[in-house]
């Protein structure tokens, strides 16, 4: 089976820093893959917060992760400072992709590239809902035409 390849988005819209904690380290003494997934999740939430939203309230709708791909590229260790850059791409009727690139700030090496597919969700109706046009506008995405 070929390795997963994740291409970062063309443009990053948000950046955050995160220190690698002792609890993020595994038995091999480097950043654990599950800890990285938690860091990516935090970056998505912080990105939404920077836009004034939570994953439970984006113009009254929620956001649900539908898929996640992580391409690990290098190790990271306790006390490293990670820079997590976030961008968007691949808008469709119901959602889009959130692209993330994690860099070790001291070594200037990419630790991983990741992609999360997300859709908008009405939790009251338990159904997927179209991307709010106002959300697309905030991100500078053109309004799509549906025939």
C-alpha positions as a printed Julia matrix, in Angstrom:
147×3 Matrix{Float64}:
   0.0    0.0     0.0
   1.46   3.4    -0.93
   2.12   5.99    1.74
  -0.38   8.78    2.3
   0.72  12.07    0.74
  -0.84  15.31    1.96
  -0.32  18.52    0.04
  -0.53  21.68    2.16
  -2.97  24.39    1.04
  -1.73  27.16   -1.23
  -2.26  29.77    1.49
  -2.33  29.65    5.28
  -4.95  31.76    7.06
  -4.04  31.08   10.69
  -1.01  30.09   12.72
  -0.53  29.0    16.32
   2.35  27.8    18.48
   2.27  24.8    20.76
   4.95  23.39   23.03
   5.4   19.61   23.05
   4.66  18.47   26.58
   5.98  15.46   28.46
   2.53  13.84   28.22
   2.76  14.14   24.39
   5.8   11.82   24.3
   5.62   8.07   23.72
   7.85   5.13   24.69
  10.28   6.0    21.86
  10.75   9.42   23.49
   9.29  11.39   20.59
   5.94  13.05   19.87
   3.21  10.41   19.88
   0.98  10.11   16.79
  -2.19  10.3    18.9
  -0.9   13.45   20.62
  -0.35  14.95   17.16
  -3.98  14.27   16.26
  -5.01  16.12   19.42
  -2.75  19.04   18.48
  -4.31  19.15   15.01
  -7.78  19.15   16.57
  -6.77  22.05   18.84
  -5.45  23.98   15.83
  -8.79  23.53   14.03
 -10.67  24.82   17.08
  -8.3   27.79   17.46
  -8.67  28.57   13.74
 -12.45  28.65   14.13
 -12.12  30.79   17.27
  -9.97  33.27   15.33
 -12.97  33.69   13.02
 -15.36  34.11   15.96
 -16.86  30.6    15.85
 -16.91  27.31   17.75
 -17.31  23.91   16.09
 -20.81  23.81   17.61
 -21.92  27.21   16.33
 -20.98  28.49   12.89
 -23.95  30.61   11.89
 -26.09  28.25   13.97
 -24.62  25.07   12.48
 -22.05  22.6    13.72
 -18.94  21.25   12.04
 -18.13  17.54   11.87
 -14.84  15.97   10.82
 -15.46  13.37    8.11
 -11.9   12.25    7.45
  -8.35  12.85    8.6
  -5.06  12.13    6.87
  -1.69  12.76    8.5
   1.65  12.46    6.74
   4.33  12.29    9.41
   7.63  13.66    8.12
  10.02  14.05   11.09
  10.33  13.56   14.83
   9.64  16.09   17.52
  10.6   15.9    21.19
   9.59  17.28   24.59
   9.82  21.07   24.86
  10.01  21.6    21.08
   7.9   24.53   19.93
   5.63  23.59   17.06
   4.14  26.07   14.62
   0.82  24.89   13.24
  -0.3   26.68   10.07
  -3.9   26.26    8.92
  -5.56  26.88    5.55
  -8.62  25.77    3.6
  -9.25  24.23    0.2
 -11.56  21.93   -1.73
 -14.91  23.55   -0.96
 -17.93  21.51   -2.02
 -21.65  21.79   -1.38
 -21.47  20.58    2.23
 -17.95  21.25    3.43
 -14.29  21.69    2.66
 -10.81  20.56    3.62
  -8.76  22.08    6.4
  -5.07  21.77    5.6
  -2.47  21.89    8.35
   1.3   22.0     8.34
   3.22  21.46   11.58
   6.79  22.76   11.72
   9.43  22.38   14.44
  10.38  26.03   14.98
  13.94  25.34   16.18
  14.87  22.97   13.36
  12.63  24.57   10.72
  11.59  21.1     9.62
   8.1   19.94    8.74
   6.9   17.48   11.37
   3.71  16.62    9.49
   1.21  17.7     6.87
  -2.43  16.93    7.55
  -5.86  17.31    6.0
  -9.23  17.2     7.7
 -12.39  16.93    5.67
 -15.26  18.72    7.4
 -18.97  19.17    6.73
 -21.59  21.43    8.22
 -24.16  19.69   10.37
 -27.51  20.6    11.9
 -27.38  18.8    15.24
 -31.1   19.37   15.91
 -32.14  17.72   12.62
 -29.2   15.26   12.58
 -28.36  16.03    8.99
 -25.62  17.44    6.84
 -26.29  21.0     5.7
 -24.79  23.12    2.94
 -21.89  25.48    3.61
 -23.28  28.81    4.81
 -22.58  31.43    2.1
 -21.52  33.92    4.81
 -18.84  31.48    6.0
 -17.47  31.11    2.48
 -17.43  34.89    2.16
 -15.41  35.27    5.37
 -12.79  32.92    3.91
 -12.79  34.7     0.55
 -14.31  31.76   -1.31
 -16.5   32.42   -4.35
 -20.17  31.5    -4.16
 -20.77  28.29   -6.09
 -23.59  27.88   -8.54
 -25.78  24.83   -8.15
 -27.8   23.79  -11.19
